[in-house]
């Protein structure tokens, strides 16, 4: 386990899925945590949430003022934000011609504007300290498209542009910025997609997983959240100080075909 103490980490979408696993991993690595989500954590009984080294802020990232307040509260509590993990996101499946504009706007706000604003707000502190790590959790859909996911895919593609630009500006300041682009990870978001497609297609959830989601996965399985957090820990370590502006695929061989 990479020891990052006494770094302070801000994680969005931290209540479940990849975000919850990131929180667990960085907590075990000795970090102080500023966690935020629109939902309460799935297990408030978890010792992590009762630790004095963890601050949970319930917020809606679609509200621009929330992004500034999260950073301000984190700095007030722990003195700095050293690592930013932009993870929050959600999915909506619908053809372009009927894709609701209000959902499009919310997707852009949560998955593209919020990462920009949070990056902007943590930047001065990282610049002052001469050290910072920003990891944007993208998707394989940051690289390729699929049917009926125009909002998600557009936001995730934009996240790569944000990553590259911030990496160029951050390099001379000691700030690295990278993206991770996983295929389907075993999270509540994906489990909900499996259930919805099973109903739509009239097949079992097991069939959706093997015949739809994993159709292009040469490894033949969903990715576990811990596989994502292991790479994030590396990118936040001193061993990765020369790695910036990169988009790391964890895609089960999807883009190799």
C-alpha positions in Angstrom: 0.0 0.0 0.0 1.4 3.4 -1.0 1.7 5.7 2.0 0.7 9.2 1.0 0.4 10.8 4.5 -0.2 13.6 5.3 -1.9 14.4 2.0 -5.5 15.5 1.9 -7.7 14.0 -0.8 -11.0 15.4 -2.2 -13.2 12.7 -3.8 -16.4 13.3 -5.6 -19.1 10.7 -6.0 -17.7 9.1 -2.8 -20.9 7.5 -1.4 -20.7 4.3 -3.5 -19.1 2.5 -6.3 -15.6 3.6 -7.5 -15.8 6.6 -5.2 -16.3 4.6 -2.1 -13.5 2.3 -3.0 -11.2 5.3 -3.6 -12.2 6.6 -0.2 -11.3 3.3 1.5 -8.0 2.9 -0.3 -6.8 6.4 0.4 -8.0 6.2 4.0 -5.9 3.0 4.4 -3.0 4.8 2.8 -3.0 7.3 5.7 -4.7 10.3 3.9 -7.2 12.8 5.2 -10.4 12.8 3.1 -12.9 15.3 2.0 -15.7 13.3 0.5 -18.7 14.6 -1.3 -21.8 13.1 -3.0 -25.4 14.0 -3.6 -26.4 10.9 -1.7 -25.5 9.8 1.8 -22.8 7.1 2.0 -24.3 3.6 1.7 -22.9 2.7 5.1 -22.5 5.5 7.6 -21.7 2.9 10.2 -18.3 2.4 8.4 -15.5 3.5 10.7 -14.1 5.6 7.9 -17.0 8.1 8.2 -16.5 8.5 12.0 -12.8 9.2 11.7 -11.6 12.7 12.5 -9.5 12.5 9.4 -12.7 12.2 7.2 -15.1 15.0 6.3 -18.3 14.2 4.4 -20.1 17.0 2.6 -23.4 16.3 1.0 -23.7 18.5 -2.2 -25.0 18.7 -5.7 -22.2 19.3 -8.1 -24.6 20.6 -10.7 -24.7 23.8 -8.6 -21.6 25.8 -9.4 -21.4 27.4 -6.0 -21.2 23.9 -4.4 -17.8 23.3 -6.0 -16.3 26.4 -4.4 -17.8 25.6 -1.0 -16.6 22.0 -1.0 -13.0 23.2 -1.6 -13.3 26.0 1.0 -14.7 23.6 3.6 -12.0 21.0 2.9 -9.2 23.6 3.2 -10.8 25.0 6.4 -10.8 21.5 7.9 -7.5 20.2 6.8 -5.4 23.2 5.6 -5.1 22.1 2.0 -6.4 20.0 -0.9 -3.4 18.0 -2.2 -5.2 15.5 -4.4 -8.4 15.9 -6.4 -10.3 12.8 -7.7 -13.1 13.8 -10.0 -15.2 10.7 -10.0 -18.9 11.8 -9.8 -21.2 10.8 -12.7 -24.4 9.2 -13.8 -25.9 7.6 -16.9 -29.0 8.2 -19.1 -29.7 6.0 -22.1 -31.8 7.6 -24.8 -31.6 8.3 -28.6 -30.3 11.7 -29.6 -33.7 12.8 -31.1 -35.5 12.3 -27.8 -32.6 12.9 -25.3 -34.0 15.4 -22.7 -32.3 18.7 -22.7 -32.5 19.1 -18.9 -30.6 15.8 -18.5 -28.0 16.8 -21.1 -27.4 20.1 -19.1 -27.1 18.2 -15.8 -24.7 15.7 -17.3 -22.5 18.5 -18.6 -22.7 20.3 -15.2 -21.8 17.2 -13.1 -19.3 15.5 -15.3 -17.5 18.3 -17.1 -18.2 21.7 -15.5 -17.8 20.5 -11.9 -14.4 18.9 -12.6 -13.2 22.1 -14.3 -14.5 24.2 -11.3 -13.0 21.9 -8.7 -9.7 21.9 -10.6 -9.8 25.7 -10.7 -10.5 26.1 -7.0 -7.8 23.6 -5.8 -5.2 25.0 -8.2 -4.0 28.0 -6.2 -3.2 25.8 -3.2 -1.4 23.2 -5.2 0.5 25.9 -7.1 1.6 27.5 -3.8 2.7 24.2 -2.4 4.5 23.1 -5.6 2.7 19.8 -5.5 -0.6 18.5 -6.6 -2.3 15.4 -8.2 -5.6 15.6 -10.1 -7.2 12.4 -11.5 -10.2 12.5 -13.7 -12.2 9.3 -13.8 -13.3 9.1 -17.4 -14.6 6.0 -19.2 -13.8 3.9 -22.2 -16.5 6.2 -23.6 -14.0 9.0 -23.3 -12.4 7.2 -26.3 -15.1 5.5 -28.2 -18.9 5.9 -28.6 -21.9 3.7 -28.1 -25.5 4.1 -29.1 -28.0 6.1 -27.1 -25.5 7.6 -24.6 -24.8 11.0 -26.2 -24.8 13.0 -22.9 -22.4 10.7 -21.0 -20.1 10.2 -24.0 -19.9 13.9 -24.8 -19.1 14.8 -21.2 -16.5 12.0 -20.9 -14.8 13.0 -24.2 -14.6 16.6 -22.9 -13.0 15.4 -19.7 -10.0 14.2 -21.7 -9.6 17.7 -23.2 -9.7 19.2 -19.6 -7.1 16.6 -18.5 -4.6 17.4 -21.3 -4.9 21.2 -21.0 -4.6 21.2 -17.2 -1.6 18.9 -17.5 0.2 21.3 -19.8 -0.4 24.2 -17.4 0.4 22.2 -14.3 3.6 20.6 -15.3 5.9 23.5 -14.4 4.1 23.9 -11.1 4.5 20.4 -9.8 0.9 19.5 -10.6 0.2 16.4 -12.6 -3.2 15.7 -14.2 -4.2 12.3 -15.6 -7.4 10.5 -16.6 -8.4 6.8 -16.1 -10.8 5.4 -18.7 -12.3 2.1 -17.5 -14.8 -0.1 -19.3 -17.7 -1.5 -17.3 -16.9 -1.6 -13.6 -19.0 -3.5 -11.1 -20.8 -0.5 -9.5 -24.4 0.4 -8.7 -24.5 2.5 -11.9 -23.6 -0.5 -14.0 -25.8 -2.9 -12.0 -28.7 -0.5 -12.7 -27.9 -0.5 -16.5 -27.8 -4.3 -16.5 -31.2 -4.5 -14.8 -32.7 -1.9 -17.2 -31.4 -3.6 -20.3 -32.6 -7.0 -19.1 -36.1 -5.6 -18.9 -35.8 -3.8 -22.3 -34.3 -6.7 -24.1 -36.4 -9.4 -22.4 -33.3 -11.4 -21.3 -31.7 -12.3 -18.0 -29.3 -10.0 -16.2 -26.6 -12.7 -16.7 -27.2 -12.6 -20.4 -26.9 -8.8 -20.5 -23.6 -8.9 -18.6 -22.1 -11.6 -20.9 -23.7 -10.8 -24.3 -24.0 -7.0 -24.2 -21.6 -5.4 -21.7 -18.8 -7.9 -22.0 -19.2 -8.6 -25.7 -16.0 -6.7 -26.5 -14.2 -7.6 -23.2 -11.5 -10.2 -24.1 -11.0 -10.8 -20.4 -14.7 -11.8 -20.1 -15.5 -10.1 -16.8 -16.5 -6.8 -15.2 -13.7 -4.7 -13.7 -13.6 -4.5 -9.9 -13.4 -1.1 -8.2 -10.2 -2.0 -6.5 -8.5 -2.3 -9.9 -9.2 1.4 -10.4 -8.1 2.6 -7.0 -4.8 0.7 -7.4 -3.9 2.7 -10.5 -5.1 6.0 -8.9 -2.8 5.4 -5.9 0.1 4.9 -8.2 -0.6 8.1 -10.1 -0.8 10.0 -6.9 2.6 8.7 -5.7 6.0 10.1 -6.2 6.8 7.2 -8.5 4.4 8.8 -11.0 5.7 12.3 -10.8 6.6 12.3 -14.5 3.3 10.9 -15.6 0.9 13.7 -16.7 -1.6 14.4 -19.5 -2.2 10.6 -19.9 -5.4 8.7 -20.4 -5.1 5.2 -19.0 -7.4 2.6 -20.4 -8.6 -0.2 -18.2 -10.8 -1.6 -20.9 -10.5 -5.4 -20.9 -9.0 -5.3 -24.4 -12.0 -3.3 -25.9 -9.9 -0.7 -27.8 -7.3 -3.3 -28.9 -9.8 -4.8 -31.4 
